[in-house]
Amino acid sequence: MPLQNLLENHSAQCFLVTLLVTLLSTSSDACGRPPTYQNMRLIGVPKTSYNPGEEVQYSCRPGYIRRTHLKVSSVCAENGTWSSISKDACYKKSCPRQEDPLNGQVELVNGSSEFGTQIQFVCNRGFILIGEKILYCLLDGSDVNWSNDPPICSKILCKPPPEIKNGTFSPSNKDAFEYHEVATYRCTSVPGGEDLSLVGESRIYCSENNSWSGDPPECKVVKCPYPVITNGRQTAGFSKKYSYKAVVILACNLGFFLHGSSTVMCDSDSTWQPPIPSCRSEPPPSPSASPPPPRTSSTTPAATPATTHATFTTKGASFDFRDSNGWIIFLIMMAVLDLQ
């Protein structure tokens, strides 16, 4: 092959290699898509790659406003990276300032009234909130505004309490009751009828949400039977008849043990609560005592000195056998008497 052809082929190869290196170098130095920001958006349609020196512009997203002294553009650098933009270049807008409502306060839940935050309204004691308790700072077109109109704090007023059968309340000459104002109920006498008891709370008051603190009471006949206890007696609370909330105290006669409560009260359904106790010859079981072991023989075992409760009297001397000392003294005395 002639020398001239060899030189021409060599030059062509060098050119192709140089071109390929240049293209690869240009490709590696190119920037990818521009970065995205929460508070800014790219102006125009983004490309897949950018050459060094190319610049892109950003604008603030809705709900944000620009700080004029900070730039909102980025440049593709020689190393294939984008120049940084300050995150504070666009800051959140604030909703209009809300003043405290009459007889209430407004609270900044997030510490500010910026876009995306919320505020809360609270009324003073004796007032109720009419409207939305919480407002949110939201987008309103290109601007921001509160999600609703501010509420008002209205004075708490209750309607007169309910009427009850065979009873009245006072004061009864009012069209409305203010916060914490009390209505007091009482029963009226029924001519020729039995006495009525006021069952329930005699006093209710105007509370939150313009409502009464509880249901009204009831006027009804409550008459519990005479408290009879076999092998026992009544010690307190004597009366010819027993009406609502009457209390009596009961006790057992000597030698009997009380099973139940010694104090009972006449309930609204004309029954004693807790029920009338009973008096039995055996003591009630201890709450923590374990049940006795089963017997293995039909013969009744002799009581041990430690568990036998008995007394014995001789010649003016009394011995208690609730422990072993009582039994020892008794045996010694019997031996002395036998010797005499």
C-alpha positions, 0 to 999 in steps of 0.5 A: 500500500502506498505511503500516502494512503497509509498516512491518509487512513491514519489521519482519518482514524485520529479524527474519528477518535478525537471526535468520539472523545469530544462527544463522550466528554460533552455527554459526561459534562451535561447536566440532567433535569433541574432540581425540584423544590417544594416552594418553587417550580421551574419556568418552562418545560424541562429538558432531559439534559443541559449543556454547561452554562445553560440557566433555568429560572424558577418562580414561587409556588402558590402560597409562597412569596419571593425574597427579592434579594435572593436569586431563583435561577440555577446554572449548569456547571462544567462538572455537570451539576446545578448551582444551588438556590437558597431554600428561603428564596420563596417563603410562605404567605401568611393569612390575615391576622385574627383578633380575639373574639369578644369573650374569647381568645384565638390561639396559634396552634403552630405558632404562626398564621402561615400557609398550612397552619391552623388556629383555634378559638376558645371561649371564656367560662360561661360562653359557648362557641358558635361556628368552627373551632379550628380554622386552616390557612389555605390557598385562595386563588393565588393568595391564602386565606382562612378556611372559614369565617371566625366563630363568635362566643355566645352567652350560655343560656338554658331553657327552663328545666323540665316539669315533673309530675307531683312536683315543682322547681324554683325559680319558676318565673324565668324564661332562661337560666344563665350558666351555672344557675341552679333550679331546685325541685321539691315534691307537692303533697297529694290530698288524701295520698301518701307522702311522696319522696324526691328520687334523684338530684334535687338541684340541677344547674345550667351547664355547657352546651346550653343544657342542664347538668342532669335529668330532673328527679321524680316524685314517687311513693317509697315505702320499705317494709318494717326491718325484721331480723330473726335472732336479732334486733334493731338498734337505731333508725326507729320509725313508724314508717320508712321512706326513701333513704331511711337508714336503720342499724341492726344487730344479732342477739347474744350467741349469734353472728351477723351475716351481711351489712348491719346498716341498710337504707331504703332504696327508691324501689321500696327495698332495703339495700343492701338486703336485710342481714341474717343472724346465724349460730356460726360466724361468717367465713373470713374473706381470706380463709381457705375452705376446711379440709374434707373429713376422712372419718365419720367420727367427729374429731376432738377439738384442739385447744388452739381452735376451741372457743369455750369457757368454764366456770368453777367456784367463782373462777372463769377459764377461757379455752381459746388457747392452750394456757386455758386448758393447762390451768383448767387441768391443774385446778381439776387435779387439785380438787381431786386431791382435796 
